[in-house]
């Protein structure tokens, strides 16, 4: 959501500060890195749909929201539900937290801001969200008063539309 510091940016800073990114990268084989990249890039497409939603013309908002929900529930989330089932671990790739996990959690949170029951047909994603949300650094980030900002309000949206002539 525009104005938010994305969850993956905060987690990435923390991982880099702790030296985890280098350690994790050296421990992963090429296929694991490729799988992480594939998941992250796929989720970037969903992020883009969601981030542009608030700035669609009012007469396109309902259709755009339906498109986002359709793609999330029929294209993106089934892939991740299957990945979690097939992998049989707490994480998408390997046995450690990765960028793919952070991006998936952020995608879940962003879609839930648009439709709170979006995960109702995805029990493994619900469990994944619960596990990821209980990771201490993520839990702290999700608490009120943290760096995570609420969705834009009407005044902020109007201001952005004015600035960018949308």
DSSP file (Angstrom, degrees, kcal/mol; ACC not computed):
  #  RESIDUE AA STRUCTURE BP1 BP2  ACC     N-H-->O    O-->H-N    N-H-->O    O-->H-N    TCO  KAPPA ALPHA  PHI   PSI    X-CA   Y-CA   Z-CA
    1    1 A X    >         0   0    0      0, 0.0     3,-2.4     0, 0.0   148,-0.1   0.000 360.0 360.0 360.0 131.3    0.0    0.0    0.0
    2    2 A X  T 3   +     0   0    0      1,-0.3   150,-0.2    49,-0.3     3,-0.1  -0.253 360.0  28.0 -55.0 138.0    1.5    3.3   -0.9
    3    3 A X  T 3  S+     0   0    0      1,-0.4    -1,-0.3   148,-0.1     2,-0.2   0.117  96.5 112.5  95.9 -21.3    3.0    5.1    2.1
    4    4 A X  S <  S-     0   0    0     -3,-2.4     2,-0.9   144,-0.1    -1,-0.4  -0.546  71.6-128.1 -79.2 148.1    3.7    1.8    3.9
    5    5 A X        -     0   0    0    142,-0.5     5,-0.1    -2,-0.2   144,-0.1  -0.895  43.7-117.0 -87.5 112.2    7.2    0.6    4.6
    6    6 A X    >>  -     0   0    0     -2,-0.9     4,-1.7     1,-0.1     3,-0.8  -0.164  10.0-126.0 -57.6 143.8    6.8   -2.8    3.1
    7    7 A X  H 3> S+     0   0    0      1,-0.3     4,-2.6     2,-0.2     5,-0.2   0.874 110.3  57.1 -54.9 -40.6    7.2   -5.7    5.5
    8    8 A X  H 3> S+     0   0    0      1,-0.2     4,-1.9     2,-0.2    -1,-0.3   0.813 103.7  53.4 -66.8 -27.7    9.8   -7.2    3.2
    9    9 A X  H <> S+     0   0    0     -3,-0.8     4,-2.1     2,-0.2    -1,-0.2   0.916 110.7  45.9 -70.6 -42.7   12.0   -4.0    3.4
   10   10 A X  H  X S+     0   0    0     -4,-1.7     4,-2.2     2,-0.2    -2,-0.2   0.943 115.1  46.4 -64.0 -47.9   12.0   -4.0    7.2
   11   11 A X  H  X S+     0   0    0     -4,-2.6     4,-2.8     1,-0.2    -1,-0.2   0.889 111.1  53.3 -63.4 -38.4   12.8   -7.7    7.4
   12   12 A X  H  X S+     0   0    0     -4,-1.9     4,-2.6    -5,-0.2    -1,-0.2   0.904 108.0  49.6 -63.6 -41.4   15.5   -7.3    4.7
   13   13 A X  H  X S+     0   0    0     -4,-2.1     4,-2.6     2,-0.2    -1,-0.2   0.921 112.8  47.7 -62.0 -43.3   17.2   -4.6    6.7
   14   14 A X  H  X S+     0   0    0     -4,-2.2     4,-1.9     2,-0.2     6,-0.2   0.926 112.5  48.3 -64.3 -44.5   17.1   -6.7    9.8
   15   15 A X  H  <>S+     0   0    0     -4,-2.8     5,-2.5     1,-0.2     6,-0.8   0.910 113.6  47.2 -62.8 -41.9   18.5   -9.7    8.1
   16   16 A X  H ><5S+     0   0    0     -4,-2.6     3,-1.1     1,-0.2    -1,-0.2   0.908 110.2  52.5 -66.6 -41.1   21.3   -7.7    6.5
   17   17 A X  H 3<5S+     0   0    0     -4,-2.6    -1,-0.2     1,-0.3    -2,-0.2   0.847 112.5  45.5 -63.5 -33.1   22.1   -6.0    9.8
   18   18 A X  T 3<5S-     0   0    0     -4,-1.9    -1,-0.3    -5,-0.2    -2,-0.2   0.461 114.1-118.0 -89.1  -0.7   22.4   -9.4   11.4
   19   19 A X  T <>5S+     0   0    0     -3,-1.1     4,-1.5    -4,-0.4    -3,-0.2   0.634  77.4 127.2  75.7  12.8   24.5  -10.8    8.6
   20   20 A X  H  >< +     0   0    0     -5,-2.5     4,-3.5    -6,-0.2     5,-0.3   0.831  59.6  63.9 -73.7 -31.3   21.8  -13.4    7.8
   21   21 A X  H  > S+     0   0    0     -6,-0.8     4,-2.4     1,-0.2    -1,-0.2   0.919 107.3  42.1 -62.3 -42.3   21.4  -12.5    4.1
   22   22 A X  H  > S+     0   0    0      2,-0.2     4,-2.5    -7,-0.2    -1,-0.2   0.921 117.0  47.7 -68.2 -43.5   25.0  -13.6    3.4
   23   23 A X  H  X S+     0   0    0     -4,-1.5     4,-1.4     1,-0.2    -2,-0.2   0.932 115.0  45.4 -62.5 -45.9   24.8  -16.7    5.6
   24   24 A X  H  X S+     0   0    0     -4,-3.5     4,-1.0     1,-0.2    -1,-0.2   0.920 112.7  51.0 -64.5 -43.3   21.5  -17.7    4.1
   25   25 A X  H >< S+     0   0    0     -4,-2.4     3,-0.6    -5,-0.3    -1,-0.2   0.902 110.6  48.1 -63.2 -41.3   22.6  -17.0    0.5
   26   26 A X  H 3< S+     0   0    0     -4,-2.5    -1,-0.2     1,-0.2    -2,-0.2   0.790 110.5  52.6 -71.3 -25.3   25.8  -19.1    0.9
   27   27 A X  H 3< S+     0   0    0     -4,-1.4     2,-0.3    -5,-0.2    -1,-0.2   0.652  95.4  83.9 -83.7 -15.4   23.9  -22.0    2.4
   28   28 A X  S << S-     0   0    0     -4,-1.0     2,-0.1    -3,-0.6    66,-0.0  -0.649  73.7-132.2 -92.2 143.2   21.3  -22.2   -0.3
   29   29 A X     >  -     0   0    0     -2,-0.3     4,-2.1     1,-0.1     3,-0.3  -0.405  33.9 -97.7 -84.1 171.9   21.9  -24.1   -3.5
   30   30 A X  H  > S+     0   0    0      1,-0.2     4,-2.6     2,-0.2     5,-0.2   0.870 121.6  53.9 -59.7 -40.9   21.1  -22.6   -6.9
   31   31 A X  H  > S+     0   0    0      1,-0.2     4,-2.3     2,-0.2    -1,-0.2   0.886 108.0  50.2 -64.8 -37.1   17.7  -24.3   -7.2
   32   32 A X  H  > S+     0   0    0     -3,-0.3     4,-2.4     2,-0.2    -1,-0.2   0.925 111.0  49.0 -65.6 -43.4   16.6  -22.9   -3.9
   33   33 A X  H  X S+     0   0    0     -4,-2.1     4,-2.6     1,-0.2    -2,-0.2   0.910 111.6  49.9 -61.2 -42.3   17.7  -19.4   -4.9
   34   34 A X  H  X S+     0   0    0     -4,-2.6     4,-2.6     2,-0.2    -1,-0.2   0.905 110.1  49.9 -64.1 -41.1   15.8  -19.8   -8.2
   35   35 A X  H  X S+     0   0    0     -4,-2.3     4,-2.4     2,-0.2    -2,-0.2   0.914 110.9  49.5 -64.6 -42.3   12.7  -20.9   -6.5
   36   36 A X  H  X S+     0   0    0     -4,-2.4     4,-2.7     2,-0.2    -2,-0.2   0.944 112.3  48.0 -60.5 -47.8   12.8  -18.0   -4.0
   37   37 A X  H  X S+     0   0    0     -4,-2.6     4,-2.7     1,-0.2     5,-0.2   0.898 110.2  52.5 -60.0 -41.4   13.3  -15.6   -7.0
   38   38 A X  H  X S+     0   0    0     -4,-2.6     4,-2.2     1,-0.2    -1,-0.2   0.930 112.1  44.7 -61.5 -46.2   10.4  -17.1   -8.9
   39   39 A X  H  X S+     0   0    0     -4,-2.4     4,-2.2     2,-0.2    -2,-0.2   0.919 114.1  49.3 -64.7 -43.5    8.1  -16.7   -5.9
   40   40 A X  H  X S+     0   0    0     -4,-2.7     4,-1.6     1,-0.2    -2,-0.2   0.925 112.6  47.0 -62.8 -45.7    9.2  -13.1   -5.2
   41   41 A X  H  X S+     0   0    0     -4,-2.7     4,-1.1     1,-0.2    -1,-0.2   0.890 111.1  52.1 -65.5 -39.1    8.8  -12.1   -8.8
   42   42 A X  H  X S+     0   0    0     -4,-2.2     4,-1.0    -5,-0.2     3,-0.5   0.910 110.1  48.4 -62.2 -41.9    5.4  -13.7   -9.0
   43   43 A X  H  X S+     0   0    0     -4,-2.2     4,-2.8     1,-0.2    -1,-0.2   0.799 100.1  66.5 -69.5 -28.0    4.2  -11.9   -6.0
   44   44 A X  H  X S+     0   0    0     -4,-1.6     4,-2.2     1,-0.2    -1,-0.2   0.871  98.0  54.6 -59.9 -35.5    5.6   -8.6   -7.4
   45   45 A X  H  X S+     0   0    0     -4,-1.1     4,-1.7    -3,-0.5    -1,-0.2   0.909 109.6  45.7 -64.1 -41.6    2.9   -8.8  -10.0
   46   46 A X  H  X S+     0   0    0     -4,-1.0     4,-2.2     2,-0.2    -2,-0.2   0.907 110.0  54.7 -67.3 -41.7    0.2   -9.2   -7.4
   47   47 A X  H  X S+     0   0    0     -4,-2.8     4,-3.0     1,-0.2     5,-0.2   0.919 106.1  52.7 -55.6 -44.5    1.7   -6.3   -5.4
   48   48 A X  H  X S+     0   0    0     -4,-2.2     4,-1.8     1,-0.2    -1,-0.2   0.911 107.8  50.2 -61.7 -43.4    1.5   -4.0   -8.4
   49   49 A X  H  X S+     0   0    0     -4,-1.7     4,-0.8     1,-0.2    -1,-0.2   0.932 114.8  44.3 -58.2 -45.9   -2.2   -4.8   -9.0
   50   50 A X  H >X S+     0   0    0     -4,-2.2     3,-0.7     1,-0.2     4,-0.6   0.915 110.9  52.3 -68.1 -44.1   -3.0   -4.0   -5.3
   51   51 A X  H 3< S+     0   0    0     -4,-3.0   -49,-0.3     1,-0.2     3,-0.2   0.823 111.5  46.8 -65.5 -30.7   -0.9   -0.8   -5.1
   52   52 A X  H >< S+     0   0    0     -4,-1.8     3,-1.3    -5,-0.2    -1,-0.2   0.656  91.6  85.4 -83.2 -14.6   -2.5    0.7   -8.2
   53   53 A X  H X< S+     0   0    0     -4,-0.8     3,-1.8    -3,-0.7    -1,-0.2   0.899  83.6  53.8 -55.7 -48.5   -6.1   -0.2   -7.1
   54   54 A X  T 3< S+     0   0    0     -4,-0.6    -1,-0.3     1,-0.3    -2,-0.1   0.683 108.1  52.6 -62.9 -17.0   -6.7    2.9   -4.9
   55   55 A X  T <  S+     0   0    0     -3,-1.3    -1,-0.3    -4,-0.2    -2,-0.2   0.288  80.8 113.3-106.9  10.3   -5.8    5.2   -7.8
   56   56 A X  S <  S-     0   0    0     -3,-1.8     5,-0.1    -4,-0.2   110,-0.0  -0.472  83.2 -89.2 -73.1 152.2   -8.1    3.7  -10.4
   57   57 A X    >>  -     0   0    0      1,-0.1     3,-2.7    -2,-0.1     4,-0.8  -0.342  41.5-111.4 -58.6 145.8  -11.0    6.0  -11.5
   58   58 A X  G >4 S+     0   0    0      1,-0.3     3,-0.7     2,-0.2     4,-0.5   0.821 117.4  57.7 -51.8 -35.4  -14.0    5.5   -9.3
   59   59 A X  G 34 S+     0   0    0      1,-0.2    -1,-0.3     2,-0.1     4,-0.2   0.610 110.0  45.1 -73.9  -8.9  -16.0    3.9  -12.1
   60   60 A X  G <> S+     0   0    0     -3,-2.7     4,-2.7     2,-0.1    -1,-0.2   0.491  87.4  90.7-106.6  -7.6  -13.3    1.2  -12.4
   61   61 A X  H <X S+     0   0    0     -4,-0.8     4,-2.8    -3,-0.7     5,-0.2   0.909  87.0  46.4 -59.7 -47.6  -12.8    0.4   -8.7
   62   62 A X  H  > S+     0   0    0     -4,-0.5     4,-2.2     1,-0.2    -1,-0.2   0.923 115.5  45.7 -64.0 -44.6  -15.3   -2.4   -8.4
   63   63 A X  H  > S+     0   0    0     -4,-0.2     4,-2.0     2,-0.2    -1,-0.2   0.900 113.8  50.0 -64.6 -40.9  -14.2   -4.1  -11.5
   64   64 A X  H  X S+     0   0    0     -4,-2.7     4,-2.5     2,-0.2    -2,-0.2   0.910 109.6  50.3 -65.3 -42.9  -10.5   -3.7  -10.5
   65   65 A X  H  X S+     0   0    0     -4,-2.8     4,-2.7     1,-0.2     5,-0.2   0.912 109.7  51.0 -61.6 -42.4  -11.1   -5.1   -7.0
   66   66 A X  H  X S+     0   0    0     -4,-2.2     4,-2.4    -5,-0.2    -1,-0.2   0.891 110.0  50.7 -61.8 -38.6  -12.9   -8.1   -8.6
   67   67 A X  H  X S+     0   0    0     -4,-2.0     4,-2.6     2,-0.2     5,-0.2   0.919 110.9  48.0 -64.4 -44.8   -9.9   -8.7  -10.9
   68   68 A X  H  X S+     0   0    0     -4,-2.5     4,-2.8     2,-0.2    -2,-0.2   0.934 113.8  46.6 -61.6 -46.9   -7.5   -8.6   -7.9
   69   69 A X  H  X S+     0   0    0     -4,-2.7     4,-2.6     2,-0.2     5,-0.3   0.894 112.3  51.0 -64.5 -40.0   -9.6  -11.0   -5.9
   70   70 A X  H  X S+     0   0    0     -4,-2.4     4,-2.3    -5,-0.2     5,-0.4   0.939 114.0  43.3 -61.8 -47.7  -10.0  -13.3   -8.9
   71   71 A X  H  X>S+     0   0    0     -4,-2.6     5,-2.5     2,-0.2     4,-1.9   0.896 115.0  49.5 -67.8 -39.3   -6.2  -13.4   -9.5
   72   72 A X  I  <>S+     0   0    0     -4,-2.8     5,-2.8    -5,-0.2     6,-0.3   0.938 120.0  35.5 -63.9 -45.9   -5.4  -13.8   -5.9
   73   73 A X  I  <5S+     0   0    0     -4,-2.6    -2,-0.2    -5,-0.2    -1,-0.2   0.746 129.4  31.3 -84.1 -23.2   -7.8  -16.6   -5.2
   74   74 A X  I  <5S+     0   0    0     -4,-2.3    -3,-0.2    -5,-0.3    -2,-0.2   0.641 132.7  19.4-109.5 -17.6   -7.5  -18.4   -8.6
   75   75 A X  I  X5S+     0   0    0     -4,-1.9     4,-0.7    -5,-0.4    -3,-0.2   0.763 126.7  28.5-116.4 -57.0   -3.9  -17.8   -9.7
   76   76 A X  I >><S+     0   0    0     -5,-2.5     4,-1.6     2,-0.2     3,-0.6   0.977 117.2  45.6 -79.8 -57.8   -1.6  -16.7   -6.9
   77   77 A X  H 3><S+     0   0    0     -5,-2.8     4,-2.7    -6,-0.2     5,-0.2   0.853 108.2  56.6 -62.8 -36.9   -2.8  -18.2   -3.6
   78   78 A X  H 3> S+     0   0    0     -6,-0.3     4,-2.3     1,-0.2    -1,-0.2   0.890 105.9  53.1 -60.2 -35.3   -3.4  -21.7   -5.1
   79   79 A X  H <X S+     0   0    0     -4,-0.7     4,-2.3    -3,-0.6    -1,-0.2   0.923 113.0  42.5 -62.7 -44.1    0.2  -21.9   -6.2
   80   80 A X  H  X S+     0   0    0     -4,-1.6     4,-2.3     2,-0.2    -2,-0.2   0.841 111.4  54.4 -75.1 -32.9    1.4  -21.0   -2.7
   81   81 A X  H  X S+     0   0    0     -4,-2.7     4,-2.1     2,-0.2    -1,-0.2   0.933 112.9  44.4 -61.7 -45.3   -1.0  -23.3   -1.0
   82   82 A X  H  X S+     0   0    0     -4,-2.3     4,-3.3    -5,-0.2     5,-0.3   0.898 110.7  54.3 -65.9 -41.2    0.3  -26.2   -3.2
   83   83 A X  H  X S+     0   0    0     -4,-2.3     4,-2.4     1,-0.2     5,-0.2   0.917 110.4  46.2 -60.3 -43.4    3.9  -25.1   -2.6
   84   84 A X  H  X S+     0   0    0     -4,-2.3     4,-2.0     2,-0.2     5,-0.3   0.902 114.8  47.6 -65.6 -40.5    3.4  -25.3    1.2
   85   85 A X  H  < S+     0   0    0     -4,-2.1    -2,-0.2    -5,-0.2    -1,-0.2   0.944 115.4  44.0 -65.0 -48.1    1.7  -28.6    0.9
   86   86 A X  H  < S+     0   0    0     -4,-3.3    -2,-0.2     1,-0.2    -1,-0.2   0.879 115.8  47.1 -66.2 -38.5    4.3  -30.2   -1.4
   87   87 A X  H  < S-     0   0    0     -4,-2.4    -1,-0.2    -5,-0.3    -2,-0.2   0.855  87.4-157.6 -74.3 -34.5    7.2  -28.8    0.6
   88   88 A X     <  +     0   0    0     -4,-2.0     2,-0.2    -5,-0.2    -3,-0.1   0.677  53.5 106.2  67.9  17.5    5.8  -30.0    3.9
   89   89 A X  S    S-     0   0    0      2,-0.4    -1,-0.2    -5,-0.3    -2,-0.1  -0.635  85.2-105.3-117.9 177.4    7.8  -27.4    5.9
   90   90 A X  S    S+     0   0    0     -2,-0.2     2,-0.2    -3,-0.1     5,-0.1   0.684 102.1  55.2 -75.5 -18.2    7.0  -24.2    7.7
   91   91 A X  S    S-     0   0    0      3,-0.4    -2,-0.4     1,-0.1     3,-0.1  -0.726  84.0-121.2-116.6 162.8    8.6  -22.2    4.9
   92   92 A X  S    S+     0   0    0     -2,-0.2     2,-0.4     1,-0.2    -1,-0.1   0.900  99.2  22.0 -68.5 -41.1    8.2  -21.9    1.2
   93   93 A X  S >  S-     0   0    0      3,-0.3     3,-0.7    -3,-0.0    -1,-0.2  -0.993 120.5 -25.2-132.9 132.0   11.8  -22.9    0.4
   94   94 A X  T 3  S-     0   0    0     -2,-0.4    -3,-0.4     1,-0.2     4,-0.1  -0.255  92.9 -65.7  67.4-153.9   14.2  -24.8    2.5
   95   95 A X  T 3  S+     0   0    0     -5,-0.1     2,-0.3     2,-0.1    -1,-0.2   0.067 107.1  71.5-125.1  22.2   14.0  -24.8    6.2
   96   96 A X  S <  S-     0   0    0     -3,-0.7    -3,-0.3   -72,-0.0     2,-0.1  -0.938  90.7 -86.0-136.3 158.4   14.6  -21.1    7.0
   97   97 A X        +     0   0    0     -2,-0.3     2,-0.3    -6,-0.1    -2,-0.1  -0.410  54.0 177.2 -60.3 134.0   12.9  -17.8    6.5
   98   98 A X     >  -     0   0    0     -2,-0.1     4,-1.9    -4,-0.1     3,-0.4  -0.827  47.5 -94.7-134.0 173.4   13.5  -16.3    3.1
   99   99 A X  H  > S+     0   0    0     -2,-0.3     4,-2.9     1,-0.2     5,-0.2   0.867 122.7  60.7 -55.6 -37.1   12.5  -13.4    1.0
  100  100 A X  H  > S+     0   0    0      1,-0.2     4,-2.4     2,-0.2    -1,-0.2   0.903 104.3  48.1 -60.4 -41.4    9.7  -15.5   -0.5
  101  101 A X  H  > S+     0   0    0     -3,-0.4     4,-2.4     2,-0.2    -1,-0.2   0.918 112.8  48.0 -64.4 -43.9    8.2  -16.0    2.9
  102  102 A X  H  X S+     0   0    0     -4,-1.9     4,-2.3     2,-0.2    -2,-0.2   0.923 113.1  47.9 -63.5 -44.8    8.3  -12.3    3.7
  103  103 A X  H  X S+     0   0    0     -4,-2.9     4,-2.5     2,-0.2    -2,-0.2   0.903 110.9  51.1 -64.3 -41.3    6.8  -11.4    0.3
  104  104 A X  H  X S+     0   0    0     -4,-2.4     4,-2.5    -5,-0.2    -2,-0.2   0.930 110.0  49.3 -63.7 -43.8    4.0  -14.0    0.7
  105  105 A X  H  X S+     0   0    0     -4,-2.4     4,-2.6     1,-0.2    -1,-0.2   0.927 111.4  49.7 -60.0 -43.7    3.1  -12.7    4.1
  106  106 A X  H  X S+     0   0    0     -4,-2.3     4,-2.6     1,-0.2    -1,-0.2   0.907 110.2  50.4 -62.4 -41.1    3.0   -9.1    2.8
  107  107 A X  H  X S+     0   0    0     -4,-2.5     4,-2.4     2,-0.2     5,-0.2   0.906 110.7  49.8 -62.9 -41.3    0.8  -10.2   -0.1
  108  108 A X  H  X S+     0   0    0     -4,-2.5     4,-2.4     2,-0.2    -2,-0.2   0.944 112.3  46.9 -61.6 -48.1   -1.6  -11.9    2.3
  109  109 A X  H  X S+     0   0    0     -4,-2.6     4,-1.3     1,-0.2    -2,-0.2   0.898 112.6  49.9 -62.4 -40.9   -1.7   -8.8    4.5
  110  110 A X  H  X S+     0   0    0     -4,-2.6     4,-0.7     1,-0.2    -1,-0.2   0.907 112.7  45.7 -66.2 -41.6   -2.3   -6.5    1.5
  111  111 A X  H >X S+     0   0    0     -4,-2.4     4,-2.4     1,-0.2     3,-0.8   0.867 108.2  57.1 -71.0 -34.0   -5.1   -8.7    0.1
  112  112 A X  H 3< S+     0   0    0     -4,-2.4    -1,-0.2     1,-0.3    -2,-0.2   0.801  98.4  61.2 -66.1 -26.9   -6.7   -9.0    3.5
  113  113 A X  H 3< S+     0   0    0     -4,-1.3    -1,-0.3     1,-0.2    -2,-0.2   0.801 112.2  38.9 -66.1 -26.5   -6.9   -5.2    3.7
  114  114 A X  H << S+     0   0    0     -3,-0.8     2,-0.3    -4,-0.7    -2,-0.2   0.800 138.3   9.4 -90.5 -33.6   -9.1   -5.4    0.6
  115  115 A X    ><  -     0   0    0     -4,-2.4     3,-1.8     1,-0.1    -1,-0.3  -0.827  65.9-157.6-151.6 105.1  -11.1   -8.5    1.6
  116  116 A X  T 3  S+     0   0    0     -2,-0.3     3,-0.3     1,-0.3    -4,-0.1   0.736  91.3  47.7 -62.0 -26.8  -10.7   -9.8    5.1
  117  117 A X  T >  S+     0   0    0      1,-0.2     3,-2.2     2,-0.1    -1,-0.3   0.136  71.5 120.1-101.5  21.8  -11.8  -13.4    4.4
  118  118 A X  T <  S+     0   0    0     -3,-1.8     3,-0.5     1,-0.3    -1,-0.2   0.771  73.9  53.0 -58.1 -27.7   -9.7  -13.9    1.3
  119  119 A X  T >  S+     0   0    0     -3,-0.3     3,-2.4     1,-0.2    -1,-0.3   0.359  73.6 108.8 -89.7   7.1   -7.8  -16.9    2.9
  120  120 A X  T <  S+     0   0    0     -3,-2.2    -1,-0.2     1,-0.3    -2,-0.1   0.799  83.9  42.5 -57.7 -29.8  -11.0  -18.8    3.8
  121  121 A X  T 3  S+     0   0    0     -3,-0.5     2,-0.4    -4,-0.2    -1,-0.3   0.307 105.2  71.4 -96.1   8.9  -10.3  -21.4    1.2
  122  122 A X    <>  +     0   0    0     -3,-2.4     4,-2.1     1,-0.1     3,-0.3  -0.684  50.2 169.0-128.9  78.6   -6.6  -21.7    1.9
  123  123 A X  H  > S+     0   0    0     -2,-0.4     4,-2.2     1,-0.2     5,-0.2   0.845  80.3  52.3 -62.2 -34.9   -6.0  -23.4    5.3
  124  124 A X  H  > S+     0   0    0      2,-0.2     4,-2.3     1,-0.2    -1,-0.2   0.866 109.8  49.2 -71.1 -33.7   -2.2  -23.8    4.7
  125  125 A X  H  > S+     0   0    0     -3,-0.3     4,-2.7     2,-0.2    -2,-0.2   0.867 109.1  53.3 -70.1 -35.7   -1.9  -20.1    3.9
  126  126 A X  H  X S+     0   0    0     -4,-2.1     4,-2.1    -7,-0.3    -2,-0.2   0.938 112.0  44.4 -61.3 -45.7   -3.9  -19.3    7.1
  127  127 A X  H  X S+     0   0    0     -4,-2.2     4,-2.5     2,-0.2    -2,-0.2   0.898 112.3  53.0 -65.4 -40.1   -1.4  -21.4    9.1
  128  128 A X  H  X S+     0   0    0     -4,-2.3     4,-3.0     1,-0.2     5,-0.3   0.928 107.8  50.9 -59.7 -46.5    1.5  -19.8    7.3
  129  129 A X  H  X S+     0   0    0     -4,-2.7     4,-2.6     1,-0.2    -1,-0.2   0.916 110.5  49.9 -58.7 -43.6    0.3  -16.3    8.1
  130  130 A X  H  X S+     0   0    0     -4,-2.1     4,-0.7     2,-0.2    -1,-0.2   0.922 113.1  45.4 -61.3 -45.2   -0.1  -17.3   11.8
  131  131 A X  H >< S+     0   0    0     -4,-2.5     3,-0.8     1,-0.2     4,-0.4   0.941 115.9  45.1 -64.0 -47.6    3.5  -18.7   11.9
  132  132 A X  H >< S+     0   0    0     -4,-3.0     3,-1.3     1,-0.3    -2,-0.2   0.884 109.3  56.1 -65.9 -37.7    5.1  -15.8   10.1
  133  133 A X  H 3< S+     0   0    0     -4,-2.6    -1,-0.3    -5,-0.3    -2,-0.2   0.678 103.9  55.7 -69.0 -16.2    3.1  -13.3   12.2
  134  134 A X  T << S+     0   0    0     -3,-0.8     2,-0.3    -4,-0.7    -1,-0.3   0.491  74.4 113.5 -96.0  -3.1    4.5  -14.8   15.4
  135  135 A X  S X> S-     0   0    0     -3,-1.3     4,-3.4    -4,-0.4     3,-0.5  -0.559  78.1-123.4 -63.1 126.9    8.2  -14.4   14.3
  136  136 A X  H 3> S+     0   0    0     -2,-0.3     4,-2.4     1,-0.3     5,-0.2   0.834 106.5  44.5 -48.5 -47.9    9.4  -11.9   16.9
  137  137 A X  H 3> S+     0   0    0      2,-0.2     4,-1.8     1,-0.2    -1,-0.3   0.891 118.6  44.2 -66.3 -38.0   10.6   -9.2   14.5
  138  138 A X  H <> S+     0   0    0     -3,-0.5     4,-2.1     2,-0.2    -2,-0.2   0.909 111.4  53.4 -71.8 -42.5    7.5   -9.5   12.3
  139  139 A X  H  X S+     0   0    0     -4,-3.4     4,-0.7     1,-0.2    -2,-0.2   0.921 110.2  47.9 -57.0 -45.0    5.2   -9.6   15.3
  140  140 A X  H >< S+     0   0    0     -4,-2.4     3,-0.9    -5,-0.3    -1,-0.2   0.908 110.4  52.1 -62.1 -42.4    6.8   -6.3   16.5
  141  141 A X  H 3< S+     0   0    0     -4,-1.8     7,-0.6     1,-0.2    -1,-0.2   0.841 107.7  52.0 -63.4 -34.5    6.4   -4.8   13.1
  142  142 A X  H 3< S+     0   0    0     -4,-2.1    -1,-0.2    -9,-0.1    -2,-0.2   0.576  88.0 104.6 -81.4  -9.4    2.7   -5.7   12.9
  143  143 A X  S X< S-     0   0    0     -3,-0.9     3,-1.7    -4,-0.7     5,-0.2  -0.393  85.9 -93.8 -71.4 147.9    1.9   -4.1   16.2
  144  144 A X  T 3  S+     0   0    0      1,-0.2    -1,-0.1    -2,-0.1     3,-0.1  -0.335 113.3  33.2 -57.0 141.7    0.1   -0.7   16.3
  145  145 A X  T 3  S+     0   0    0      3,-0.3    -1,-0.2     1,-0.3    -2,-0.1   0.393  93.5 117.8  90.5  -2.9    2.6    2.1   16.6
  146  146 A X  S <  S-     0   0    0     -3,-1.7    -1,-0.3     2,-0.2    -5,-0.1  -0.092  87.4 -86.2 -82.0-170.9    5.2    0.4   14.5
  147  147 A X  S    S+     0   0    0     -3,-0.1  -142,-0.5     2,-0.1     2,-0.4   0.646  99.4 102.6 -73.3 -14.0    6.6    1.6   11.2
  148  148 A X        -     0   0    0     -7,-0.6    -3,-0.3    -5,-0.2     2,-0.2  -0.579  65.1-150.9 -72.6 125.1    3.8   -0.2    9.3
  149  149 A X        -     0   0    0     -2,-0.4     3,-0.1  -148,-0.1  -145,-0.1  -0.643  15.8-107.1 -97.3 154.3    1.3    2.5    8.4
  150  150 A X        -     0   0    0     -2,-0.2     3,-0.1     1,-0.2    -1,-0.1  -0.264  52.7 -75.6 -70.5 165.6   -2.4    2.0    7.9
  151  151 A X        -     0   0    0      1,-0.1    -1,-0.2  -148,-0.0  -148,-0.1  -0.199  65.2 -83.6 -56.5 155.5   -4.0    2.0    4.4
  152  152 A X        -     0   0    0   -150,-0.2     2,-0.1    -3,-0.1    -1,-0.1  -0.313  44.0-136.8 -61.7 142.7   -4.3    5.4    2.8
  153  153 A X     >  -     0   0    0     -3,-0.1     4,-2.4     1,-0.1     5,-0.2  -0.445  31.4 -94.7 -92.3 174.3   -7.4    7.4    3.8
  154  154 A X  H  > S+     0   0    0      1,-0.2     4,-2.6     2,-0.2     5,-0.2   0.861 123.9  54.1 -58.9 -38.4   -9.5    9.3    1.3
  155  155 A X  H  > S+     0   0    0      2,-0.2     4,-2.1     1,-0.2    -1,-0.2   0.923 110.3  45.9 -63.7 -44.5   -7.7   12.6    2.0
  156  156 A X  H  > S+     0   0    0      2,-0.2     4,-2.4     1,-0.2    -2,-0.2   0.901 112.5  50.6 -65.1 -41.4   -4.3   11.0    1.2
  157  157 A X  H  X S+     0   0    0     -4,-2.4     4,-2.6     1,-0.2    -2,-0.2   0.924 110.5  49.4 -62.7 -44.4   -5.6    9.3   -1.9
  158  158 A X  H  X S+     0   0    0     -4,-2.6     4,-2.2     1,-0.2    -1,-0.2   0.896 110.3  51.6 -61.3 -39.9   -7.1   12.6   -3.1
  159  159 A X  H  X S+     0   0    0     -4,-2.1     4,-2.6     2,-0.2    -2,-0.2   0.920 110.7  47.1 -63.4 -44.6   -3.7   14.3   -2.5
  160  160 A X  H  X S+     0   0    0     -4,-2.4     4,-2.5     1,-0.2    -2,-0.2   0.918 111.2  51.9 -63.6 -43.3   -1.8   11.7   -4.5
  161  161 A X  H  <>S+     0   0    0     -4,-2.6     5,-2.5     1,-0.2     4,-0.4   0.899 111.7  47.5 -59.5 -40.1   -4.3   12.0   -7.3
  162  162 A X  H ><5S+     0   0    0     -4,-2.2     3,-0.8     3,-0.2    -2,-0.2   0.936 112.1  48.4 -66.8 -47.1   -3.9   15.7   -7.4
  163  163 A X  H 3<5S+     0   0    0     -4,-2.6    -2,-0.2     1,-0.2    -1,-0.2   0.902 121.7  34.5 -60.9 -42.9   -0.1   15.6   -7.3
  164  164 A X  T 3<5S-     0   0    0     -4,-2.5    -1,-0.2    -5,-0.2    -2,-0.2   0.287 106.8-121.3 -98.8  10.0    0.1   13.0  -10.1
  165  165 A X  T < 5       0   0    0     -3,-0.8    -3,-0.2    -4,-0.4    -4,-0.1   0.912 360.0 360.0  51.7  48.4   -2.9   14.3  -12.1
  166  166 A X      <       0   0    0     -5,-2.5    -4,-0.1    -6,-0.2    -1,-0.1   0.428 360.0 360.0 -91.8 360.0   -4.6   10.9  -11.8
